[in-house]
Amino acid sequence: MEQKRKKRPTPYIIHDEYFHKAKRQGYRARSAFKLLELQEKYALIKPGMKVCDVGRAPGSFLQVIRKTIWKDWLIVWIDLKDIDKLNYDNVFTLKHDIYEFETLKPRVDAIIWEGKLFDLITSDIAPNTTGRADVDQYASVELNIWIVKFADVFLKKWWNLVLKVFIWEDFNDLLKEIKKSYKKLNVYKPFACRDRSPEEYVICWDKIN
Ligand SMILES: C[S@@+](CC[C@H](N)C(=O)[O-])C[C@H]1O[C@@H](n2cnc3c(N)ncnc32)[C@H](O)[C@@H]1O
């Protein structure tokens, strides 16, 4: 009987072309190229915006955002981890858990001033992975549901939210939440994402309320 040849998994190359490109161009991580591609495709970031970037260590998304918004801008970073300081004006770092909304809210309010909201919220958040696809993907969906809740409070009406999510069967739980608050969405996997990674980006357009 003819035997089927097993397909070999793609090898995991840590220092791939995007790693070297990031080094050459002075970005802190290869993920910069994911946001650069999203920006080229969707023109999400505009000069003068107030942006909140969630899950931002080591800071390559911030480097990309800052390049574009240069004038009268404000960026608020939120992450569990400490970061190596980037000496930019108007960048505020909040070391905080996105799940701890009650204590996070007054800290964000104090920076953007009550009543003023963000023009764009980006998130590249990722859970600590366990290696079990079902567990990791559900953790990613859960984190993103909290970011949608955060954006319900802090994103301006008619403006946009960018999420990174590990897509699998629980993705529908997140879609339900997004559809309550946004007019439309796109799901896109930039070329800089590794083929074997389940991560994709969801662009949520035009917040309804
Ligand atoms: C893939 S990294 C982000 C990379 C970043 N966008 C960049 O370009 O440098 C994901 C981040 O999500 C953060 N994170 C995970 N769970 C979090 C939580 N509950 N609250 C806040 N940040 C969290 C991690 O600490 C980590 O820094």
The ligand as a Gaussian input file, in Angstrom:
#p B3LYP/6-31G(d) Opt

LIG

0 1
 C        3.675000      40.642000      22.232000
 S        3.990000      41.692000      23.621000
 C        3.713000      43.292000      22.917000
 C        4.770000      43.783000      21.934000
 C        4.654000      45.283000      21.649000
 N        3.433000      45.585000      20.901000
 C        5.803000      45.837000      20.850000
 O        5.604000      46.163000      19.690000
 O        6.910000      45.941000      21.383000
 C        2.546000      41.397000      24.602000
 C        2.488000      42.174000      25.897000
 O        1.206000      41.976000      26.538000
 C        1.402000      42.199000      27.923000
 N        0.281000      41.688000      28.744000
 C       -0.133000      40.405000      28.878000
 N       -1.171000      40.314000      29.741000
 C       -1.441000      41.591000      30.178000
 C       -2.394000      42.151000      31.079000
 N       -3.284000      41.406000      31.720000
 N       -2.385000      43.504000      31.265000
 C       -1.473000      44.281000      30.620000
 N       -0.542000      43.793000      29.747000
 C       -0.507000      42.476000      29.529000
 C        2.719000      41.451000      28.200000
 O        3.314000      41.921000      29.399000
 C        3.551000      41.770000      26.935000
 O        4.427000      42.839000      27.139000

